[in-house]
Amino acid sequence: MPELSNDERSLLRYYGEAERVISGLQRTFPHQHLLSIGYIKEQPVNLQDLLIVVTDAGREALRASP
């Protein structure tokens, strides 16, 4: 399981609280890293917005994290 920074852990918790829709321009480095390791996935809502979903692997990482 990849080691997460505090920012990545916080963002993953934030995404896991409820469905989140973000603008495609709001992709921060922590967001990009979570996406690249498969802890979140993006689903287009419209041309500008993305629905962020925490994957099973992301939920497992949250359970394992302090």
N, CA, C and O of each residue as an XYZ file, in Angstrom:
264
protein
N       0.854     -1.172      0.000
C       0.000      0.000      0.000
C       0.902      1.237      0.000
O       1.764      1.365      0.869
N       0.718      2.142     -0.953
C       1.557      3.342     -1.021
C       1.391      4.224      0.222
O       0.305      4.332      0.790
N       2.488      4.842      0.619
C       2.466      5.781      1.737
C       1.822      7.085      1.279
O       2.165      7.611      0.221
N       0.894      7.602      2.069
C       0.202      8.843      1.732
C       0.702      9.986      2.604
O       0.989      9.800      3.787
N       0.802     11.160      2.013
C       1.132     12.358      2.788
C      -0.098     12.764      3.588
O      -1.193     12.256      3.347
N       0.076     13.666      4.526
C      -1.062     14.172      5.309
C      -2.097     14.819      4.399
O      -3.298     14.630      4.595
N      -1.640     15.585      3.400
C      -2.563     16.235      2.459
C      -3.363     15.200      1.678
O      -4.569     15.361      1.487
N      -2.703     14.142      1.228
C      -3.390     13.096      0.462
C      -4.406     12.358      1.330
O      -5.518     12.071      0.887
N      -4.020     12.055      2.563
C      -4.931     11.373      3.494
C      -6.153     12.243      3.770
O      -7.284     11.756      3.771
N      -5.919     13.534      4.005
C      -7.026     14.459      4.275
C      -7.955     14.573      3.076
O      -9.177     14.580      3.226
N      -7.374     14.663      1.891
C      -8.188     14.770      0.677
C      -8.986     13.492      0.447
O     -10.152     13.550      0.057
N      -8.372     12.353      0.684
C      -9.074     11.080      0.525
C     -10.241     10.987      1.508
O     -11.322     10.524      1.144
N     -10.029     11.423      2.744
C     -11.128     11.439      3.723
C     -12.245     12.381      3.258
O     -13.427     12.049      3.351
N     -11.855     13.553      2.758
C     -12.826     14.537      2.267
C     -13.664     13.935      1.136
O     -14.890     14.048      1.133
N     -12.993     13.301      0.187
C     -13.715     12.673     -0.922
C     -14.596     11.527     -0.442
O     -15.646     11.267     -1.030
N     -14.187     10.846      0.611
C     -14.930      9.696      1.103
C     -16.153     10.039      1.929
O     -17.010      9.182      2.142
N     -16.254     11.286      2.403
C     -17.388     11.689      3.241
C     -18.702     11.712      2.470
O     -19.745     11.339      3.009
N     -18.658     12.143      1.224
C     -19.857     12.245      0.386
C     -19.395     12.361     -1.062
O     -18.221     12.622     -1.324
N     -20.308     12.168     -1.989
C     -19.945     12.356     -3.393
C     -19.532     13.803     -3.604
O     -20.204     14.724     -3.141
N     -18.433     13.994     -4.299
C     -17.903     15.328     -4.550
C     -17.841     15.578     -6.043
O     -17.401     14.722     -6.811
N     -18.283     16.750     -6.446
C     -18.148     17.190     -7.825
C     -17.179     18.352     -7.817
O     -17.383     19.332     -7.101
N     -16.124     18.248     -8.609
C     -15.138     19.314     -8.686
C     -14.996     19.763    -10.128
O     -15.365     19.047    -11.060
N     -14.461     20.948    -10.291
C     -14.109     21.437    -11.614
C     -12.849     20.714    -12.054
O     -11.991     20.410    -11.225
N     -12.724     20.439    -13.317
C     -11.528     19.785    -13.834
C     -10.262     20.573    -13.551
O      -9.164     20.019    -13.587
N     -10.406     21.865    -13.269
C      -9.257     22.714    -12.984
C      -8.767     22.575    -11.545
O      -7.703     23.097    -11.212
N      -9.519     21.884    -10.683
C      -9.167     21.758     -9.272
C      -8.322     20.526     -8.972
O      -8.269     20.089     -7.822
N      -7.687     19.977     -9.939
C      -6.887     18.767     -9.744
C      -5.521     19.151     -9.174
O      -4.631     19.584     -9.907
N      -5.370     18.991     -7.882
C      -4.117     19.306     -7.210
C      -3.151     18.128     -7.324
O      -3.525     17.059     -7.806
N      -1.907     18.325     -6.879
C      -0.953     17.217     -6.893
C      -1.451     16.051     -6.034
O      -1.391     14.907     -6.485
N      -1.949     16.302     -4.799
C      -2.473     15.173     -4.021
C      -3.611     14.443     -4.748
O      -3.690     13.215     -4.695
N      -4.482     15.184     -5.418
C      -5.571     14.581     -6.187
C      -4.995     13.696     -7.297
O      -5.418     12.553     -7.472
N      -4.040     14.227     -8.033
C      -3.447     13.475     -9.146
C      -2.776     12.197     -8.641
O      -2.858     11.154     -9.290
N      -2.110     12.275     -7.479
C      -1.456     11.085     -6.944
C      -2.488     10.031     -6.532
O      -2.322      8.849     -6.833
N      -3.555     10.459     -5.843
C      -4.613      9.510     -5.456
C      -5.225      8.842     -6.687
O      -5.538      7.652     -6.666
N      -5.391      9.608     -7.743
C      -5.932      9.074     -8.997
C      -4.956      8.069     -9.614
O      -5.369      7.003    -10.071
N      -3.670      8.407     -9.627
C      -2.674      7.547    -10.278
C      -2.483      6.216     -9.544
O      -2.143      5.214    -10.173
N      -2.695      6.190     -8.222
C      -2.534      4.934     -7.487
C      -3.854      4.186     -7.322
O      -3.906      3.142     -6.672
N      -4.916      4.724     -7.913
C      -6.188      4.008     -7.959
C      -7.061      4.147     -6.723
O      -7.972      3.342     -6.528
N      -6.807      5.151     -5.876
C      -7.620      5.335     -4.678
C      -8.888      6.134     -4.961
O      -9.846      6.081     -4.190
N      -8.889      6.870     -6.062
C     -10.093      7.586     -6.497
C     -10.244      7.387     -7.997
O      -9.300      7.016     -8.695
N     -11.459      7.644     -8.474
C     -11.674      7.679     -9.923
C     -12.543      8.874    -10.237
O     -13.290      9.360     -9.388
N     -12.439      9.336    -11.455
C     -13.191     10.506    -11.911
C     -14.232     10.059    -12.927
O     -13.968      9.220    -13.788
N     -15.419     10.641    -12.807
C     -16.476     10.384    -13.782
C     -16.992     11.737    -14.255
O     -17.409     12.553    -13.433
N     -16.974     11.992    -15.562
C     -17.452     13.280    -16.065
C     -18.932     13.491    -15.739
O     -19.753     12.584    -15.879
N     -19.248     14.705    -15.301
C     -20.629     15.099    -15.038
C     -21.120     15.943    -16.211
O     -22.251     15.799    -16.675
N     -20.245     16.821    -16.672
C     -20.503     17.646    -17.847
C     -19.139     18.024    -18.424
O     -18.140     17.395    -18.075
N     -19.070     19.011    -19.276
C     -17.800     19.351    -19.929
C     -16.752     19.884    -18.962
O     -15.558     19.794    -19.248
N     -17.169     20.440    -17.820
C     -16.206     21.054    -16.909
C     -16.069     20.346    -15.566
O     -15.043     20.491    -14.901
N     -17.061     19.596    -15.161
C     -17.081     19.047    -13.815
C     -16.882     17.534    -13.789
O     -17.244     16.820    -14.725
N     -16.292     17.067    -12.682
C     -16.010     15.645    -12.490
C     -16.588     15.179    -11.163
O     -16.481     15.875    -10.153
N     -17.192     14.019    -11.168
C     -17.618     13.365     -9.940
C     -16.434     12.530     -9.460
O     -15.874     11.737    -10.218
N     -16.056     12.717     -8.188
C     -14.938     11.977     -7.616
C     -15.487     10.855     -6.749
O     -16.299     11.095     -5.856
N     -15.048      9.640     -7.009
C     -15.506      8.458     -6.289
C     -14.296      7.777     -5.666
O     -13.295      7.547     -6.343
N     -14.382      7.454     -4.382
C     -13.317      6.713     -3.706
C     -13.502      5.229     -4.042
O     -14.592      4.675     -3.891
N     -12.437      4.612     -4.489
C     -12.483      3.201     -4.869
C     -12.387      2.306     -3.627
O     -12.152      2.793     -2.521
N     -12.569      1.013     -3.817
C     -12.413      0.064     -2.710
C     -11.001      0.143     -2.131
O     -10.820      0.069     -0.916
N      -9.997      0.294     -3.007
C      -8.615      0.413     -2.532
C      -8.445      1.671     -1.687
O      -7.722      1.658     -0.691
N      -9.108      2.756     -2.081
C      -9.055      3.998     -1.311
C      -9.717      3.844      0.048
O      -9.216      4.357      1.048
N     -10.827      3.147      0.087
C     -11.507      2.899      1.369
C     -10.637      2.040      2.295
O     -10.578      2.272      3.503
N      -9.975      1.060      1.714
C      -9.077      0.209      2.503
C      -7.922      1.044      3.065
O      -7.530      0.861      4.217
N      -7.384      1.948      2.264
C      -6.297      2.815      2.721
C      -6.760      3.698      3.868
O      -6.008      3.936      4.813
N      -7.989      4.183      3.789
C      -8.546      5.007      4.878
C      -8.675      4.192      6.162
O      -8.361      4.688      7.243
N      -9.129      2.961      6.052
C      -9.272      2.112      7.233
C      -7.918      1.807      7.860
O      -7.814      1.703      9.083
N      -6.892      1.665      7.052
C      -5.566      1.303      7.534
C      -4.776      2.508      8.035
O      -3.758      2.347      8.709
N      -5.232      3.696      7.712
C      -4.487      4.901      8.045
C      -4.853      5.413      9.442
O      -6.002      5.312      9.873
N      -3.843      5.969     10.146
C      -4.102      6.448     11.520
C      -5.031      7.645     11.586
O      -5.325      8.139     12.674
